[in-house]
Amino acid sequence: MKMVCISKSNDIAIGLRLAGVESFYIRNDEQIIAKVKEIAKNKDVGILNVTEDVYEVAKKELTEISETQKLPLVVTIPNSAFKYC
């Protein structure tokens, strides 16, 4: 199983790539929804990390994944750690 991330922040995507997480930097809302659906069908993905702003864009699709599938586990991560300092 692998971990994947979808983010509207290039900094988060790059940071997670450096940590070994396959990350996608996507700004377009339609492309975000398409990528979420694509990842939901991939049986190799165990955890899908999404930033808060991506969650708001694809809330319906992500909720459906959480309610109907065992995997991937959907985890929402903060957009930026700086706002919590």
Secondary structure, DSSP 8 states (H G I E B T S, - for coil): -EEEEEES-HHHHHHHHHTT-EEEE---HHHHHHHHHHHHH-TTEEEEEEEHHHHHHTHHHHHHHHHH-SSSEEEEE-S-GGGG-
